[in-house]
Amino acid sequence: MEENKLTNSLSTKRFWLSIIIIAISLLLLLLTTNFEDEKWDTAFTAIVGLVGTWVGTVLAFYFSKENFDAASASTQKLVDSITTRDKLNSTLVKDAMIPISKIRFLMLEKGKDLKNYLLKELKEQYLTNFNRLPVLNNDSTIHCIIHKSLIDEFIAEKAIAGAVAQDLTLHDLINSTNYSEKVKGFSTVKESGSLITAKVLMENLTKGNIICSDVFVTDDGTVKTKVLGWITNVEIAKHSVV
């Protein structure tokens, strides 16, 4: 913060110094118009040379400064990218994940139809203080991930089409043409993997209308085994700070 203030202060001072130099140069040029004809050529030549040198110096300074700043920013961005990748690569999933014991999730009851889960009730019970809800099968494997914003979008869309918002169910959401892929917008990884693996999985799955912000940690790294933990884009962002 202090470094930014100092940089801004120096830039302001340099700007006004440049304005003063140019103003003096223009004033000297105006003064030459009052010289006698025989002295005008000599004075004009000398002053134009001086003004040209000053202006050239100012322009060169600013252009070189901009090039230097651009190069510095590009280099810093590259360094940050490398160091961030190294940090994520050295951080194990098991050390960064949210363990299953601390996850607020919905476990589907065996034999209970998805039509019996009202979206309105799910929001009230699970998404009052949270923004996303992992939905697990009764064997603790991952079924889908529901973001609060996705439910709101779905309910609004259906309400406009004439549906009764309070009657909409988890079945309606999961089986809707425009939302079936979105609720499956997650990936899985082993707990022995690194955070960079989770980050790459998110990036590879994010495309079009699908935004992957969740990776679930399972026994074998697939959807076929029980969930052990959860890696979100927020957790990756926190561990990306160098």
C-alpha positions as a Markdown table, in Angstrom:
| # | Residue | x | y | z |
|---|---|---|---|---|
| 1 | Met | 0.0 | 0.0 | 0.0 |
| 2 | Glu | 2.8 | 2.4 | 1.0 |
| 3 | Glu | 4.7 | 1.5 | -2.2 |
| 4 | Asn | 1.7 | 2.4 | -4.3 |
| 5 | Lys | 1.3 | 5.7 | -2.6 |
| 6 | Leu | 4.9 | 6.5 | -3.2 |
| 7 | Thr | 4.7 | 5.5 | -6.8 |
| 8 | Asn | 1.6 | 7.7 | -7.4 |
| 9 | Ser | 3.2 | 10.6 | -5.6 |
| 10 | Leu | 6.3 | 10.4 | -7.9 |
| 11 | Ser | 4.2 | 10.1 | -11.0 |
| 12 | Thr | 2.2 | 13.2 | -10.0 |
| 13 | Lys | 5.4 | 15.2 | -9.4 |
| 14 | Arg | 6.9 | 14.0 | -12.8 |
| 15 | Phe | 3.7 | 15.0 | -14.6 |
| 16 | Trp | 3.7 | 18.5 | -13.2 |
| 17 | Leu | 7.4 | 18.9 | -13.9 |
| 18 | Ser | 6.8 | 18.0 | -17.5 |
| 19 | Ile | 4.0 | 20.5 | -17.7 |
| 20 | Ile | 6.2 | 23.2 | -16.3 |
| 21 | Ile | 9.0 | 22.4 | -18.7 |
| 22 | Ile | 6.7 | 22.5 | -21.7 |
| 23 | Ala | 5.1 | 25.8 | -20.5 |
| 24 | Ile | 8.5 | 27.4 | -20.1 |
| 25 | Ser | 9.4 | 26.2 | -23.6 |
| 26 | Leu | 6.3 | 27.8 | -25.0 |
| 27 | Leu | 6.9 | 31.0 | -23.1 |
| 28 | Leu | 10.4 | 31.3 | -24.5 |
| 29 | Leu | 9.1 | 30.8 | -28.0 |
| 30 | Leu | 6.6 | 33.6 | -27.5 |
| 31 | Leu | 9.3 | 35.9 | -26.2 |
| 32 | Thr | 11.3 | 35.4 | -29.4 |
| 33 | Thr | 8.5 | 37.1 | -31.3 |
| 34 | Asn | 9.5 | 40.4 | -29.6 |
| 35 | Phe | 13.1 | 40.3 | -30.8 |
| 36 | Glu | 14.3 | 42.5 | -33.6 |
| 37 | Asp | 14.4 | 40.9 | -37.1 |
| 38 | Glu | 18.1 | 40.5 | -37.2 |
| 39 | Lys | 18.2 | 38.8 | -33.8 |
| 40 | Trp | 15.1 | 36.7 | -34.3 |
| 41 | Asp | 16.7 | 34.0 | -36.5 |
| 42 | Thr | 19.5 | 33.4 | -34.0 |
| 43 | Ala | 17.3 | 33.4 | -31.0 |
| 44 | Phe | 14.6 | 31.2 | -32.6 |
| 45 | Thr | 17.2 | 28.6 | -33.7 |
| 46 | Ala | 18.8 | 28.4 | -30.3 |
| 47 | Ile | 15.5 | 28.3 | -28.4 |
| 48 | Val | 13.8 | 25.8 | -30.8 |
| 49 | Gly | 16.8 | 23.5 | -30.3 |
| 50 | Leu | 16.6 | 23.8 | -26.5 |
| 51 | Val | 12.8 | 23.3 | -26.6 |
| 52 | Gly | 13.2 | 20.3 | -28.8 |
| 53 | Thr | 15.7 | 18.8 | -26.5 |
| 54 | Trp | 13.5 | 19.3 | -23.4 |
| 55 | Val | 10.3 | 18.0 | -25.1 |
| 56 | Gly | 12.2 | 15.0 | -26.5 |
| 57 | Thr | 13.6 | 14.2 | -23.1 |
| 58 | Val | 10.1 | 14.4 | -21.5 |
| 59 | Leu | 8.6 | 12.2 | -24.2 |
| 60 | Ala | 11.5 | 9.7 | -24.0 |
| 61 | Phe | 11.1 | 9.6 | -20.3 |
| 62 | Tyr | 7.4 | 8.8 | -20.4 |
| 63 | Phe | 7.6 | 6.3 | -23.2 |
| 64 | Ser | 10.5 | 4.5 | -21.5 |
| 65 | Lys | 8.7 | 4.6 | -18.2 |
| 66 | Glu | 5.5 | 3.1 | -19.7 |
| 67 | Asn | 7.6 | 0.3 | -21.4 |
| 68 | Phe | 9.4 | -0.3 | -18.1 |
| 69 | Asp | 6.1 | -0.5 | -16.2 |
| 70 | Ala | 4.5 | -2.8 | -18.7 |
| 71 | Ala | 7.5 | -5.1 | -18.7 |
| 72 | Ser | 7.6 | -5.1 | -14.9 |
| 73 | Ala | 3.8 | -5.9 | -14.7 |
| 74 | Ser | 4.2 | -8.7 | -17.2 |
| 75 | Thr | 7.2 | -10.1 | -15.3 |
| 76 | Gln | 5.4 | -9.9 | -12.0 |
| 77 | Lys | 2.4 | -11.6 | -13.4 |
| 78 | Leu | 4.6 | -14.4 | -14.7 |
| 79 | Val | 6.3 | -14.8 | -11.4 |
| 80 | Asp | 3.0 | -14.8 | -9.5 |
| 81 | Ser | 1.7 | -17.5 | -11.9 |
| 82 | Ile | 4.7 | -19.7 | -11.4 |
| 83 | Thr | 4.8 | -19.3 | -7.6 |
| 84 | Thr | 1.1 | -19.9 | -7.3 |
| 85 | Arg | 1.3 | -23.0 | -9.4 |
| 86 | Asp | 4.2 | -24.3 | -7.3 |
| 87 | Lys | 2.3 | -23.6 | -4.1 |
| 88 | Leu | -0.8 | -25.4 | -5.3 |
| 89 | Asn | 1.3 | -28.3 | -6.6 |
| 90 | Ser | 2.9 | -28.7 | -3.1 |
| 91 | Thr | -0.4 | -28.6 | -1.2 |
| 92 | Leu | -2.1 | -31.9 | -0.8 |
| 93 | Val | -5.9 | -32.2 | -1.3 |
| 94 | Lys | -6.3 | -33.9 | 2.0 |
| 95 | Asp | -4.7 | -30.9 | 3.8 |
| 96 | Ala | -6.8 | -28.3 | 2.1 |
| 97 | Met | -10.2 | -30.0 | 1.7 |
| 98 | Ile | -13.3 | -29.4 | 3.8 |
| 99 | Pro | -13.8 | -32.8 | 5.5 |
| 100 | Ile | -17.1 | -34.5 | 5.2 |
| 101 | Ser | -17.7 | -34.0 | 8.9 |
| 102 | Lys | -17.8 | -30.3 | 8.4 |
| 103 | Ile | -19.9 | -30.3 | 5.2 |
| 104 | Arg | -23.6 | -29.4 | 5.3 |
| 105 | Phe | -25.1 | -31.7 | 2.7 |
| 106 | Leu | -28.3 | -33.4 | 1.7 |
| 107 | Met | -28.3 | -37.1 | 1.7 |
| 108 | Leu | -31.0 | -38.6 | -0.4 |
| 109 | Glu | -33.1 | -41.2 | 1.4 |
| 110 | Lys | -33.3 | -44.7 | 0.0 |
| 111 | Gly | -36.5 | -45.2 | -1.8 |
| 112 | Lys | -37.5 | -41.6 | -1.7 |
| 113 | Asp | -38.3 | -40.0 | -5.0 |
| 114 | Leu | -36.6 | -36.8 | -6.1 |
| 115 | Lys | -40.1 | -35.4 | -6.6 |
| 116 | Asn | -40.5 | -35.4 | -2.9 |
| 117 | Tyr | -37.8 | -32.8 | -2.3 |
| 118 | Leu | -39.2 | -29.4 | -2.8 |
| 119 | Leu | -36.8 | -26.7 | -3.9 |
| 120 | Lys | -38.4 | -24.2 | -1.6 |
| 121 | Glu | -37.9 | -26.4 | 1.4 |
| 122 | Leu | -34.3 | -27.1 | 0.4 |
| 123 | Lys | -33.5 | -23.4 | 0.3 |
| 124 | Glu | -35.1 | -22.8 | 3.7 |
| 125 | Gln | -33.4 | -25.8 | 5.4 |
| 126 | Tyr | -29.9 | -25.8 | 3.8 |
| 127 | Leu | -29.3 | -22.6 | 1.9 |
| 128 | Thr | -30.2 | -19.8 | 4.3 |
| 129 | Asn | -26.6 | -19.3 | 5.4 |
| 130 | Phe | -24.9 | -21.1 | 2.6 |
| 131 | Asn | -24.6 | -20.7 | -1.1 |
| 132 | Arg | -24.3 | -24.3 | -2.3 |
| 133 | Leu | -25.6 | -27.6 | -1.4 |
| 134 | Pro | -23.8 | -31.0 | -2.1 |
| 135 | Val | -26.4 | -33.7 | -2.7 |
| 136 | Leu | -25.2 | -37.2 | -1.8 |
| 137 | Asn | -26.7 | -40.6 | -2.5 |
| 138 | Asn | -27.6 | -42.8 | 0.4 |
| 139 | Asp | -24.3 | -44.7 | 0.0 |
| 140 | Ser | -22.4 | -41.3 | 0.5 |
| 141 | Thr | -21.4 | -41.0 | -3.2 |
| 142 | Ile | -21.9 | -37.6 | -4.8 |
| 143 | His | -25.1 | -37.1 | -6.8 |
| 144 | Cys | -25.0 | -33.5 | -7.7 |
| 145 | Ile | -24.1 | -30.0 | -6.5 |
| 146 | Ile | -26.8 | -27.3 | -6.3 |
| 147 | His | -25.9 | -23.6 | -6.0 |
| 148 | Lys | -28.4 | -21.2 | -4.5 |
| 149 | Ser | -28.2 | -18.9 | -7.4 |
| 150 | Leu | -29.0 | -21.9 | -9.7 |
| 151 | Ile | -32.2 | -22.6 | -7.8 |
| 152 | Asp | -33.3 | -19.0 | -7.9 |
| 153 | Glu | -32.6 | -18.8 | -11.6 |
| 154 | Phe | -34.6 | -22.0 | -12.2 |
| 155 | Ile | -37.6 | -21.0 | -10.1 |
| 156 | Ala | -37.7 | -17.6 | -11.7 |
| 157 | Glu | -37.6 | -19.1 | -15.2 |
| 158 | Lys | -40.3 | -21.6 | -14.5 |
| 159 | Ala | -42.5 | -19.0 | -12.7 |
| 160 | Ile | -42.4 | -16.8 | -15.8 |
| 161 | Ala | -43.4 | -19.8 | -17.8 |
| 162 | Gly | -46.5 | -20.3 | -15.6 |
| 163 | Ala | -45.3 | -22.9 | -13.1 |
| 164 | Val | -46.2 | -22.7 | -9.4 |
| 165 | Ala | -42.8 | -21.9 | -7.7 |
| 166 | Gln | -43.7 | -23.7 | -4.5 |
| 167 | Asp | -44.4 | -27.0 | -6.3 |
| 168 | Leu | -41.0 | -27.2 | -8.1 |
| 169 | Thr | -38.9 | -30.1 | -7.0 |
| 170 | Leu | -35.3 | -31.4 | -7.1 |
| 171 | His | -36.5 | -33.8 | -9.8 |
| 172 | Asp | -37.7 | -30.8 | -11.9 |
| 173 | Leu | -34.3 | -29.1 | -11.6 |
| 174 | Ile | -32.1 | -32.1 | -12.2 |
| 175 | Asn | -34.1 | -33.2 | -15.2 |
| 176 | Ser | -34.5 | -29.8 | -16.8 |
| 177 | Thr | -32.8 | -29.5 | -20.2 |
| 178 | Asn | -31.1 | -26.3 | -19.3 |
| 179 | Tyr | -30.0 | -27.3 | -15.8 |
| 180 | Ser | -29.2 | -31.0 | -15.8 |
| 181 | Glu | -25.6 | -30.4 | -16.9 |
| 182 | Lys | -25.1 | -27.5 | -14.5 |
| 183 | Val | -25.9 | -29.5 | -11.4 |
| 184 | Lys | -23.4 | -32.1 | -12.6 |
| 185 | Gly | -20.8 | -29.4 | -12.9 |
| 186 | Phe | -18.3 | -30.9 | -10.5 |
| 187 | Ser | -15.3 | -33.2 | -10.6 |
| 188 | Thr | -13.7 | -35.7 | -8.3 |
| 189 | Val | -10.1 | -36.3 | -7.1 |
| 190 | Lys | -8.2 | -38.5 | -4.7 |
| 191 | Glu | -7.1 | -37.1 | -1.3 |
| 192 | Ser | -3.5 | -37.9 | -2.2 |
| 193 | Gly | -3.7 | -35.5 | -5.2 |
| 194 | Ser | -2.5 | -31.9 | -5.2 |
| 195 | Leu | -4.5 | -28.7 | -5.3 |
| 196 | Ile | -3.1 | -28.0 | -8.8 |
| 197 | Thr | -4.9 | -31.1 | -10.0 |
| 198 | Ala | -8.2 | -29.9 | -8.5 |
| 199 | Lys | -7.7 | -26.5 | -10.1 |
| 200 | Val | -7.0 | -28.0 | -13.6 |
| 201 | Leu | -10.1 | -30.2 | -13.3 |
| 202 | Met | -12.2 | -27.2 | -12.5 |
| 203 | Glu | -10.8 | -25.3 | -15.5 |
| 204 | Asn | -11.2 | -28.2 | -17.9 |
| 205 | Leu | -14.8 | -28.7 | -16.9 |
| 206 | Thr | -15.7 | -25.1 | -17.1 |
| 207 | Lys | -17.1 | -24.4 | -20.6 |
| 208 | Gly | -20.1 | -22.8 | -22.1 |
| 209 | Asn | -22.9 | -22.6 | -19.5 |
| 210 | Ile | -21.2 | -25.1 | -17.2 |
| 211 | Ile | -19.1 | -23.4 | -14.5 |
| 212 | Cys | -17.2 | -25.9 | -12.3 |
| 213 | Ser | -16.4 | -24.5 | -8.9 |
| 214 | Asp | -16.4 | -27.8 | -6.9 |
| 215 | Val | -14.2 | -30.9 | -6.7 |
| 216 | Phe | -15.2 | -33.7 | -4.4 |
| 217 | Val | -12.6 | -35.9 | -2.7 |
| 218 | Thr | -13.5 | -39.6 | -2.9 |
| 219 | Asp | -11.8 | -42.9 | -2.0 |
| 220 | Asp | -10.6 | -43.7 | -5.5 |
| 221 | Gly | -11.0 | -40.3 | -7.1 |
| 222 | Thr | -14.2 | -41.2 | -9.0 |
| 223 | Val | -17.9 | -40.7 | -8.4 |
| 224 | Lys | -18.3 | -44.4 | -7.6 |
| 225 | Thr | -16.9 | -44.2 | -4.1 |
| 226 | Lys | -18.0 | -42.2 | -1.0 |
| 227 | Val | -17.2 | -38.6 | -0.5 |
| 228 | Leu | -14.4 | -37.8 | 2.0 |
| 229 | Gly | -14.2 | -34.1 | 1.5 |
| 230 | Trp | -14.8 | -31.1 | -0.7 |
| 231 | Ile | -12.6 | -28.6 | -2.5 |
| 232 | Thr | -14.2 | -25.4 | -3.7 |
| 233 | Asn | -12.9 | -22.6 | -5.8 |
| 234 | Val | -12.8 | -20.5 | -2.6 |
| 235 | Glu | -10.4 | -23.0 | -1.0 |
| 236 | Ile | -8.1 | -23.0 | -4.0 |
| 237 | Ala | -8.1 | -19.2 | -4.0 |
| 238 | Lys | -7.1 | -19.1 | -0.4 |
| 239 | His | -4.2 | -21.5 | -1.0 |
| 240 | Ser | -3.1 | -19.6 | -4.1 |
| 241 | Val | -1.9 | -16.6 | -2.1 |
| 242 | Val | 1.9 | -16.5 | -2.1 |
